[in-house]
């Protein structure tokens, strides 16, 4: 059976959805990399997220998938109805990956498709309704006994970047060969910079303080 999109459409309630505040832009990165004899997709980072395009209705059919023709990824558990958020960016990954049914999954459920011509009329990212905007998230799918080359990935590095139409958050997809660090949260980066400045100041003061020769 030909499957262009690894998603099912579930019934959506008519309840109005209130706006979710987006204090700052955030970044979610999907890392696709080799680990031993496996290929892993790991989603790390965060999304501040704005208004959902719809409050629910998107669910991955399979627990883990990669479909390059529609720039689609599923990680984490399948069959969970997720609110989803519209994105804009490349319509495909520009390679030949087409894989379903991960060997194992972990973390929260996520769905993603960059293709604007999906059956709902937009590219999207889906996250659980329990996700707290701006909080760190993790989700993964592991495909056993395969390689990036076997999957059809011919280039490495950043293969696409998408923007949430409401809020301006960024979603990046990066191909291995190894995992890349998750984006440092804005608060954490500020704290690290402040600590570094204080440390340099203490070093300078220590060097300028005369030594008591007694």
N, C-alpha and C positions, 0 to 999 in steps of 0.2 A: 504494500500500500504506500503510495506517495504521500509524504508528509512534508509540506513546505514550512510549517510553523509548529513547534513542539508545545502548543498550548491548547487548552480547552476553554470554552466560554461558559461561565456559570451565571445563574440568575443574579440580577443586581436589584437591590431595593431602591425605592424612590425617595428615600430620606435625603434631605439636603445635607451637604457636607460643608462644614465651616472652614474658613481659611486657617492654615497652619502658619504661624509666624516663621519667617526664614531670616534669622539674625545675620547670617554670613554665608557666602558660597562655600560649598563643601565638595569633596572629591571622593568618588567611589572608583576603585580600580579592580578590574578583572585581570588577574595574572594567569596566563596559560603557560605551563612550564613542565619540564620533565623532572621526575624524581625517581631514581632507580630505573625500573622497567615500566613505570607508570607515567601517565600524563595527568596533571592536576589543574583544575580551574579553581582559583581561590579569590573570592571577592572580599576585599578589605577596604577600610576607610569609613566614610560616613556620608549621609545626605541630609541637608537641612530640610529639603522638600517643601513645596508650596501646596497648592490645591491639587487633589487627585483629579485626573481626567475623568475617572469613574471611581466610586468608593469600593468596588469589588467586581470580580468577574473573570480575572485572568488566573489560570492555574496551569502549571507544567504537567503534561501528560506523563513524561518519564522523569525519574529521579536523576537528572543530569543530562545535558545535551549541548552540542555545538553545531550550528548550522550556518555556514559561511555565507550562503546566497542571500540570507535575510539578516545577517549580523545578529544571530540569535544565540542566547545562552540561557541555560537553566542550571541552577545550583541549589543544593539543599533539598529538603523533602518535596515530593510532588503531590498533586491533588489538593493543594490548599488555595482557596480563593483569596486573591491579593488585590488590594487597591493599587491602581497603577497611575503613573505620571508620564505625561507626554514628553518626548525628547526629539531633538533635531540633530542630524549629523549624517555620516555616510550610510548608504543603504545596504552595504555588504562588507565582508572582511577581505574581499579581493583574493581569495584562495579557494581551496576545494574541500575544506573540512565538512564532514557530514556524519555525525556520530550521535547515537542515542543510547540510553540505558547505562549510566555510570555503574561501576563496580561497587562504589560506596559514596555516600554523601554525609555532610555534617553541617552544623550551624543552622541559620534560619533559611527559609525559602526565599529565593529571588528569581525573577524572570527579567529578561532583557531582549529587546529587538530594536535595532537601529533602522529597520526598513520602514519608510513612511507609508508603504502600500500594504500594511498588514490588514487582516480582516476587520480591524476596528478603526482603520483609517489614519493611523499615526504610529510612529515609533514610540516605544514605551519602556519604562522600568517598573517592575512590581515588587513591593515589599509588604511584609505582614502589617496588618492594622495595629499590632501591638508595638511596632517599631517606634522608638522615641526619636523625633527629628534631631539630627545632629550628633546622636550617640554613635560610638564605634560599633561596627557590625562585622560579622564574619560568616561566610558561607562557602562551601566547597563541593566539588564533585571530582571523584577520582576514577580514571579509566585505566584498567589494568592491562598489562602486557601490550603496550603500544608506544609509539613515539610521535613527536610533532610531525616528522616527515611522513609517517604512515597516515596521519590524519589529514595531510595535505597542506600544512603550513610551510611555506617556502621562504618566509622572511621572519626576522625577529625584531623586537622593539615595539614601539607604539604603532598599532595598526588601525587605530580609530579613536576619535574623541567626540563625545556627544554632549549636548547641553539640555538641561531641563528647561522647557519653555516657561514654566512658572517657577521663578526663584533663581535660575541661572547656575544651579549646581552642575558639576562636570562628571561625566562617566568616561573613563579611559579603559581601553582593552590593550593589554601588553602581552606579547608572546616571548617566552623564555629566551635562552635555554634554562635559566634558573629563575627562582622567584625574585621579585624586586620588593624593596621595603614598602610598607604601606605609607600613604601620605601622613605626615606629622600633623595632628590636630592643631588648629590655630592657637588655642589656649596653651597647648603644650609647647609649641614653638616659641610663643611669647615668654613663657616661663623659662625656657632654656636660654633664650637671649638675655633675659634679665639676670639669670644666675651667672652667665658668662661675663657680663659686664661687671657684676659685683666681685667676681673672682679676680678679674684683671685689675680692678681698683685696689683690692687688698694686696695683690702682688706689688703694685707700684708703691703703695704706702709702706710696705715692708722694706722695699729697697731704699726708700728715702729716709727711713727712721735711723738716726745715728745710734751706733752701738756704744753702750756704756762700758768704758774701759776700766771703770772702778779704780 
